[in-house]
């Protein structure tokens, strides 16, 4: 049984009690007053005297009748008082039940309104979250597509400059990991495998590998690997323009790079050096810095 039905039942019961009390109250007040009692008379013959015993009997009878009247009056008064109290209590119960009924109805309205407002707000927040999540996915998909297109373009450049490259899958994986997925460590490992399968072009490819370290921001973290890669470039007569690795090298590593670079420059004329730098520059852009 819900609160509304309970309240209505209480109102009905209180109403029945109130009507009963009021009916009794009216019945009590419409009762005919008791008929007056005959006076107490001591009956004696004309010549007989009233004795003390006769007076005592008369007084005893009078006191008994007075007690009966007093008890009857007291009983009537208590009945009246209880009826009055019962009526007031019943009316108070009706008033309380009616008040409670309207209060419950009002509270229900507030609760329903609160739930509706909460659901509306929740719906708006859910729509915003779904929209934001959808936009994020669209943006990620768009970025992936752009990276994928970039990877295809770069792979075409490598194919056009290396005759029959071996295991192109490693190159393609390296480019996808770098441009589309942005997993630079995976990109490095895949590109190293591609170099191992195309050692004839190790000098060119090490230029690209060094720039991968530099543009991915991994020079300080993997300085020894980047150092060996750049030294391999110089040892294979390949240039890297203005490398940033020197600030991360120790004294011995810096010395070795300068020796390798000096040996390379000593074997080339100025015109040849400029020409080779122009040839190597596209390989520096195989892994461009991502903004």
Order of alpha helices (4+ residues) and beta strands (2+ residues): alpha-alpha-alpha-alpha-alpha-alpha-alpha-alpha
